[in-house]
Amino acid sequence: MYKFLSGIFRHPLFAPLVIYTLFFFPDSYSVQNLFTSASESTLPFSAFDELFQILVFYIPALALVLYFSFQYTQNLPLKKRYSCGAAGIFPSYLNYAVCIILCTICLLLIGGFTIIVESVFTKAEDFQTAFAPVVEAPDGAFAVSVMVLSCIVAAYLEESFFRALLFSRLLVTGLQKAPAILTASLLFALCHAWQGFWGMLGAFLSGVFLGFLFDRQKSLNIVALGHALYNITVYLLPF
């Protein structure tokens, strides 16, 4: 019995699955959104509620994910370790910044493509209706600052888990890179169930793109900052 439990605890996917269950697994309300039409009303943005969520949820979760990611990568050869810097084929900081911007643009294109497909299949009245925001834009410098901070921390949390920790552990189990990226992207899409089916589709396509980009560049900053800039743009673009 001891050996059995010890084997479970030492399995490469044990820590990622526990973290996913604690922080990312969708609740019943989120799953319900897959079978009902999305609400047309937007939720108000509360800077203090968002700041509380950053301090109580995002930062502790990010610290836990980074701890397990660092613990795992220390056992890898140096050339196979994922970096937080400007690694890969974009070594200079100028090209590094360009890569982040291109990542953001690609995510916006994926989001736009998903919206167009949704408007076609759901026969939305117009493109603007399909692009209705879920949360209102922040009002005031303090609220905008909190929104930007939230987008950055949330993006680092999601990318450090799905693109670094989970992807790396899936490779250890024997999966090839493509199936590992697809698996991580499916779980990434599932935690966006609150956005409905089309939101999940956009999250899956974005996850596949970010997964291949992360594997190519070996850089957490590129995918995380690109993800963050995309979220910030989505917050502010409709307004």
Order of alpha helices (4+ residues) and beta strands (2+ residues): alpha-alpha-alpha-alpha-alpha-alpha-alpha-alpha-alpha-alpha-alpha-alpha
